């Protein structure tokens, strides 16, 4: 019973990982590398968009992703009552 | 006051701070020595991780590299930050729950095998030692250049400082010194950037200033693109023809390598709880991002400034910094067409100016005519970056010897006091050895840094990830994967690095992948081999499967572990 219950915790954790790592992949490898040329046709301020993603944007998104993960996991830990006191 | 006086004062003050911290944070047990008693707050650990991670290379060389590479420089920016997302999501919380001292500890216990521990041990020492020699070299160069002492004296001063706080305080001393060093280095990096950003685009935030407009109303990046293409260089913001696959693979190798580097991973053993490990990785990346988003701005400013200052200008009118760097042969000028003007162009036959990329960060404040205390600050920052990384790496080497080798193999019955003494002796020996290697650095050091990342990516990273996420992964699979991953990556790098004696030429690159990026392929090969072999061999014993179940759940990490 306990085992099944914690399976839910682990599955939800994996779902979060897939979601967050997809964003991680899209901003860096997608916007910053694979489609950088195409995105460079657009501009934000003085930045060609692909270049901005590669040298600025992706790094900001990385930081945000970790803090979103921290928030999601703290909530999940409490929900499944496996957090530390 | 002269630059040199300022440098003495500022470097002197920062060193006094590091030594005071070391005396205050002495280690009394092996737990304090190896993992700072697992009592470091996530915020402090984040700063310490950032200082540990950002080496002399990040601080001194990266902005310069990017300013010469333009878009392709992005591989360093994304590669050396994106790995922290992997660390935070896939490694740090689980390794903290596992709750031992070293990466070989994890490999050895998860794969219930002394051989696996030994493989991990050798990799950890090799990777760390390669790195630390480079740091020592950085210390020597910075001292030699700005205090005008001989290179060897510079290295001896560096050894003495690291020796003092690493031997005395272990991880505890190193952690709190690194917090101070982070503050010094980030202040020293951002201050000149803010000044230059104000000068060039009238915006105090370099990250925004990089996309700002110069006095004639054109965007800075457009102007830089124009200046570059006029001289025959590639457009600064665009990708070169054959860049895409290499930027992709090198970025990935650096990311996976970062997440597999022992001196970074071990930092997450120092916080009290699993949720602190997660949060701490977030803080670490935030602190790193401050430098990593400023660096590309510095690169753009420096490149524009440089092109405007030198291109087609009379040689005799060059400012003093130009001549100063010429003396040390880091700038060389040869007037090929004898017109007295400097032709700095992409075409090698007509180009008259060669600039060493490493000098850009140090020269930048001078190029922009900033006050001399700013230049002194930059030197103190460079030293902080080199010393903090060196100390973290040396601790990994010492721990590997006293804990993984001595305690786990040779003398399992050694007392905590005895192990602590052994740890102090091995770190002392490691400091001296690294210093000696730094005095006479083997020419291949720069070449093997690529190997260090490739090795970490193709060995540790898959072994740890699979150990956590694949309960069925067994000793046979992990060891086979690690060995084949390492051998493949090492062989490819050796074969295509003429500096290491390899016979290969760029024509022979697989899919056009440079040796720096091959760790990515090595990692996938490792994973596939490990998965296939593990499914054909017996499942791991029940207690190992229980261990995997246990590290997936946060509760209980802060309880005292009985045996270590």
Interface residues (C-beta under 8 A of the other chain):
Chain A: X6 X9 X10 X13 X17 X20 X21 X24 X28 X29 X32 X33 X34 X36 X37 X40 X44 X45 X46 X47 X48 X50 X51 X52 X54 X55 X56 X58 X59 X60 X62 X63 X65 X66 X67 X69 X70 X73 X74 X77 X82 X83 X84
Chain B: X66 X71 X73 X74 X77 X78 X81 X82 X84 X85 X88 X89 X90 X93 X207 X208 X210 X211 X212 X213 X219 X220 X221 X222 X237 X238 X239 X244 X247 X248 X251 X252 X273 X274 X275 X278 X279 X281 X282 X285 X286 X289 X292 X293 X296 X549 X552 X553 X554 X555 X556 X557 X558
